[in-house]
């Protein structure tokens, strides 16, 4: 039976164990740790939604670059369409860096390497490893956005 003014909630054991671990580290009661977590969530809800928005925007932008490459390789669109989509992707990366302060340094470095390739269409056709590296880095930035990891 809970104390007067308190209610009992059921949570999965893994979260209870996490709360107990935090309790041992901070020497605070479980209810206070839970209250702080809920307050943090409510206070940052708008910010969290914004980070989810940018994660989606980055993935969609990169997907458009890859789609344009697919259609370029098959002769359906000219190379300048690929460049246009890539410029939009670069703009999205810049917006994420400026507006969320999520670290995009490695992605920016890869983007600069790709821009150098634009001058030579034959070099652009040999881009497989570069695309794979950008895929990995896009995934890292999306992870940072979804986990709310900002540069300090």
MODELLER restraints for C-alpha pairs under 7 A, 6 or more apart:
rsr = mdl.restraints
at = mdl.atoms
rsr.add(forms.Gaussian(group=physical.xy_distance, feature=features.Distance(at['CA:2:A'], at['CA:8:A']), mean=6.53, stdev=0.5))
rsr.add(forms.Gaussian(group=physical.xy_distance, feature=features.Distance(at['CA:19:A'], at['CA:30:A']), mean=6.49, stdev=0.5))
rsr.add(forms.Gaussian(group=physical.xy_distance, feature=features.Distance(at['CA:23:A'], at['CA:29:A']), mean=6.26, stdev=0.5))
rsr.add(forms.Gaussian(group=physical.xy_distance, feature=features.Distance(at['CA:23:A'], at['CA:30:A']), mean=6.30, stdev=0.5))
rsr.add(forms.Gaussian(group=physical.xy_distance, feature=features.Distance(at['CA:51:A'], at['CA:145:A']), mean=5.47, stdev=0.5))
rsr.add(forms.Gaussian(group=physical.xy_distance, feature=features.Distance(at['CA:51:A'], at['CA:146:A']), mean=6.57, stdev=0.5))
rsr.add(forms.Gaussian(group=physical.xy_distance, feature=features.Distance(at['CA:52:A'], at['CA:145:A']), mean=6.86, stdev=0.5))
rsr.add(forms.Gaussian(group=physical.xy_distance, feature=features.Distance(at['CA:52:A'], at['CA:146:A']), mean=6.23, stdev=0.5))
rsr.add(forms.Gaussian(group=physical.xy_distance, feature=features.Distance(at['CA:54:A'], at['CA:96:A']), mean=6.64, stdev=0.5))
rsr.add(forms.Gaussian(group=physical.xy_distance, feature=features.Distance(at['CA:55:A'], at['CA:142:A']), mean=5.07, stdev=0.5))
rsr.add(forms.Gaussian(group=physical.xy_distance, feature=features.Distance(at['CA:55:A'], at['CA:145:A']), mean=6.04, stdev=0.5))
rsr.add(forms.Gaussian(group=physical.xy_distance, feature=features.Distance(at['CA:58:A'], at['CA:92:A']), mean=6.33, stdev=0.5))
rsr.add(forms.Gaussian(group=physical.xy_distance, feature=features.Distance(at['CA:61:A'], at['CA:89:A']), mean=5.25, stdev=0.5))
rsr.add(forms.Gaussian(group=physical.xy_distance, feature=features.Distance(at['CA:62:A'], at['CA:89:A']), mean=6.17, stdev=0.5))
rsr.add(forms.Gaussian(group=physical.xy_distance, feature=features.Distance(at['CA:64:A'], at['CA:85:A']), mean=6.51, stdev=0.5))
rsr.add(forms.Gaussian(group=physical.xy_distance, feature=features.Distance(at['CA:65:A'], at['CA:82:A']), mean=6.41, stdev=0.5))
rsr.add(forms.Gaussian(group=physical.xy_distance, feature=features.Distance(at['CA:65:A'], at['CA:85:A']), mean=5.31, stdev=0.5))
rsr.add(forms.Gaussian(group=physical.xy_distance, feature=features.Distance(at['CA:65:A'], at['CA:86:A']), mean=5.72, stdev=0.5))
rsr.add(forms.Gaussian(group=physical.xy_distance, feature=features.Distance(at['CA:68:A'], at['CA:81:A']), mean=6.95, stdev=0.5))
rsr.add(forms.Gaussian(group=physical.xy_distance, feature=features.Distance(at['CA:68:A'], at['CA:82:A']), mean=5.38, stdev=0.5))
rsr.add(forms.Gaussian(group=physical.xy_distance, feature=features.Distance(at['CA:69:A'], at['CA:82:A']), mean=6.19, stdev=0.5))
rsr.add(forms.Gaussian(group=physical.xy_distance, feature=features.Distance(at['CA:71:A'], at['CA:77:A']), mean=5.93, stdev=0.5))
rsr.add(forms.Gaussian(group=physical.xy_distance, feature=features.Distance(at['CA:72:A'], at['CA:78:A']), mean=6.11, stdev=0.5))
rsr.add(forms.Gaussian(group=physical.xy_distance, feature=features.Distance(at['CA:72:A'], at['CA:79:A']), mean=6.36, stdev=0.5))
rsr.add(forms.Gaussian(group=physical.xy_distance, feature=features.Distance(at['CA:96:A'], at['CA:102:A']), mean=6.68, stdev=0.5))
rsr.add(forms.Gaussian(group=physical.xy_distance, feature=features.Distance(at['CA:97:A'], at['CA:103:A']), mean=6.40, stdev=0.5))
rsr.add(forms.Gaussian(group=physical.xy_distance, feature=features.Distance(at['CA:97:A'], at['CA:104:A']), mean=6.11, stdev=0.5))
rsr.add(forms.Gaussian(group=physical.xy_distance, feature=features.Distance(at['CA:100:A'], at['CA:150:A']), mean=6.98, stdev=0.5))
rsr.add(forms.Gaussian(group=physical.xy_distance, feature=features.Distance(at['CA:101:A'], at['CA:150:A']), mean=5.29, stdev=0.5))
rsr.add(forms.Gaussian(group=physical.xy_distance, feature=features.Distance(at['CA:101:A'], at['CA:151:A']), mean=5.64, stdev=0.5))
rsr.add(forms.Gaussian(group=physical.xy_distance, feature=features.Distance(at['CA:102:A'], at['CA:144:A']), mean=6.69, stdev=0.5))
rsr.add(forms.Gaussian(group=physical.xy_distance, feature=features.Distance(at['CA:102:A'], at['CA:145:A']), mean=6.72, stdev=0.5))
rsr.add(forms.Gaussian(group=physical.xy_distance, feature=features.Distance(at['CA:102:A'], at['CA:149:A']), mean=6.28, stdev=0.5))
rsr.add(forms.Gaussian(group=physical.xy_distance, feature=features.Distance(at['CA:102:A'], at['CA:150:A']), mean=4.50, stdev=0.5))
rsr.add(forms.Gaussian(group=physical.xy_distance, feature=features.Distance(at['CA:102:A'], at['CA:151:A']), mean=5.77, stdev=0.5))
rsr.add(forms.Gaussian(group=physical.xy_distance, feature=features.Distance(at['CA:103:A'], at['CA:150:A']), mean=6.75, stdev=0.5))
rsr.add(forms.Gaussian(group=physical.xy_distance, feature=features.Distance(at['CA:103:A'], at['CA:151:A']), mean=6.04, stdev=0.5))
rsr.add(forms.Gaussian(group=physical.xy_distance, feature=features.Distance(at['CA:104:A'], at['CA:141:A']), mean=6.54, stdev=0.5))
rsr.add(forms.Gaussian(group=physical.xy_distance, feature=features.Distance(at['CA:107:A'], at['CA:134:A']), mean=6.69, stdev=0.5))
rsr.add(forms.Gaussian(group=physical.xy_distance, feature=features.Distance(at['CA:107:A'], at['CA:137:A']), mean=5.77, stdev=0.5))
rsr.add(forms.Gaussian(group=physical.xy_distance, feature=features.Distance(at['CA:110:A'], at['CA:134:A']), mean=6.67, stdev=0.5))
rsr.add(forms.Gaussian(group=physical.xy_distance, feature=features.Distance(at['CA:117:A'], at['CA:123:A']), mean=5.99, stdev=0.5))
rsr.add(forms.Gaussian(group=physical.xy_distance, feature=features.Distance(at['CA:117:A'], at['CA:124:A']), mean=5.55, stdev=0.5))
rsr.add(forms.Gaussian(group=physical.xy_distance, feature=features.Distance(at['CA:118:A'], at['CA:124:A']), mean=6.41, stdev=0.5))
